[in-house]
Amino acid sequence: MSQHLFTAFILTALAGLSTGIGSLIAFVAKHTNKTFLAISLGFSAGVMIYVSMIEIFPTAQTILTKALDKKSGSWLTVLAFFGGMLLIAIIDKLIPSEENPHEIKTVEEEDQKPAKLMRMGLMTAIAIGIHNFPEGLATFISGLQDASVAVPIVIAIAIHNIPEGIAVSVPIYQATGSKKKAFTYSFLSGLAEPLGAIIGWFLLMPIMNNIVYGAIFSAVAGIMVFISLDELLPAAEEYGKHHLAIYGVISGMLIMAVSLLLFI
């Protein structure tokens, strides 16, 4: 079990700290490659939607129906799924729209007053940190269940964390002229993901049993589907043409499907 815990934590940390990659891109790129971002974000959405509905949700239902009975287990699976959606929706609602990590900035962010830019960067870092807490727990629980399922999820979350890193670092860099400060704040916002995993696990560990585990696993599916529909797909559409986003979604689903088949 300790080996599974370590693996799950490392995977979660890798996903969260990819915000630092976004910072590095912001420093070296003169222009945002919107085509690449549109396809990549669509790809992430495809991976997360497919694995949530085809792998995570049915696995949660199996765990819960064995722990309870078919009817009760199925009901709890559905309730937990939409409960996960509700949790991430409430978090989004509590974050002001101008600081919401869904409002992703590009490398070409227009010039504003340094004080305003600094505040924007700091508030975005805080917002992303809050937002990444449940993502961290979701990635961690997936890693505990099955590393082969978690790895594609980690890749998908890492891809969608890269623009969030840009969102933090661009305004702070323009406000201060310091790449070090911009990278540090971006990196720290990503730390919320492994931190969310640790705190969530220690809070849940005393009450952990098959019913709690199955319910959390189903909630993870709900969180991922919500992030995909509310964040990744709209951002992919905004960055590129409609079809580029859809091609990314289909590619993500296809690769996720093949990777799951390889582990049968």
Secondary structure, DSSP 8 states (H G I E B T S, - for coil): -HHHHHHHHHHHHHHHTTHHHHHHHHHH-SS--HHHHHHHHHHHHHHHHHHIIIIIHHHHHHHHHHHS-HHHHHHHHHHHHHHHHHHHHHHHHHS-TTT-TTS---TT-----HHHHHHHHHHHHHHHHHHHHHHHHHHHHHHHH-HHHHHHHHHHHHHHHHHHHHHHHHHHHHHH--HHHHHHHHHHHHTHHHHHHHHHHHHHGGG-SHHHHHHHHHHHHHHHHHHIIIIIHHHHHHHS-HHHHHHHHHHHHHHHHHHHHHT-
